[in-house]
Amino acid sequence: MSLKHLELEINEQTPFQNCKLDRSKYATVLTSIIENYSEGFVMAINNKWGTGKTTFVKMWEQSLKNSGYETIYFNAWENDFDNNPLTALIGELKMLRPTDNQNFKKVISTAAKLSKNIAPALVKAILNKYLDSEILVDTLTDSVKTGTEIFEDEIKEYGDRKKSITDFRNELSQFVSKNSDGKPLIFIIDELDRCRPNYSVSLLEQVKHFFSVKNIVFVLSIDKEQLGNAICGVYNSDKIDSSEYLRRFIDIEYSIPEPKSGEFFNYLFDYFDYNSFFNSNERLQQYEFKYDKDSFVSISKLLLQKCNLRELEKIMATTRMTLRSFYQNSYVMPVFYIYLIFIKFIHNSFYKNLISRNLTLLEAQNEFYNIIKPYLNNDNKRHFIQIEGLLVFYYNNYLVKYREKEVYEYDRDGGKYKLNVESKINDIELLNFYNNSNFANYLELKFDYFINKIELIDNFKFD
């Protein structure tokens, strides 16, 4: 059993074979766009962090290769240690294994003229990574001027610098044309929104001004909102219209549709082998645990439906790991347990305040209700009554000397039980939950019984 979800294997022949979200159809759409607009453009795949963009673009890249396209996958975040994206982008071009090395040298030569503001020693070090000819490196670096010379000759060289851009783009377009078999080169830039803001903006600017040529299709895999924040940071102003700024660079924007509700959950449930715990012979022999699996699945799908794929994966991996601290004949209380894990990951300040006893019972109830309100309806009210009932009962006892009184008690005058708290959902249904004969099984459990397992304080058992 894995402690975390491993990166999906991408089958070369059938790249989407292991995709659990049925996303191959979106790759087909994107490939069709490229086939119909092959002159060159910039496409953005815009989805929030944690929605599986990286996995998707890697599968799509393999699919493109299978269709005869030359591709480059560039993880910008892994390369933002380099202050000049130009050298990294050109370095990636050599991965095409050019048939005519002389043509590639021309690209390098013209690129050097675009980097005159880089110290000669640094240029030489960078170019050395991509060229075998020391002589060529020396020639290029010798042509780079110092900062003072650039400043003095700035006006004089204005025309030359414009020409150098044109020359570079022409050489680049010819190079790509000769090495991509008549199809556009697909240059995928991933994780751009995770880079240092200055690097992100510089890379965008260079793609637009230097690499916007015939025969190259750039695919930017981004979270547009986060990238917009980086842009505002670089220009030191939140008044910058980052959406308008990005429109200068992006010709086509595409968002991968959200997966069907519960689809990825079902996959992770099987991947992390929850059945080996919930369906073990020992647990199934206990009547009290008979419906634990069903309860766990239903409340998990309910609470985790708004989580992105990465959050869901993390929660499912952690939950499965912590279940190892339960004996097979231990109460898990799935509805309450998964709720605590949910707030630990998604509403962490509330979780920390609970375990630190920083909230009154009423404050805990109010926070509970604010969190579950968007999910609450008549069909799932029963689940949330259970969570409220257990949270109120256990947290009230957890407060020890700070608690005011029991949450419910037997009223001798009225001859029945009564609530000493007000439910945030329904008083009658909460009292019915406490009166249910099954609740007697839970009376001896404590709040820290669950917290110790979630916080990995208890020893692990091996199911």
Beta strands, then each sheet from edge to edge (+ up, - down):
strand 1: 41-46
strand 2: 71-75
strand 3: 185-190
strand 4: 216-222
strand 5: 252-254
strand 6: 408-411
strand 7: 416-419
sheet 1: 2+ 3+ 4+ 1+ 5+
sheet 2: 6+ 7-
end
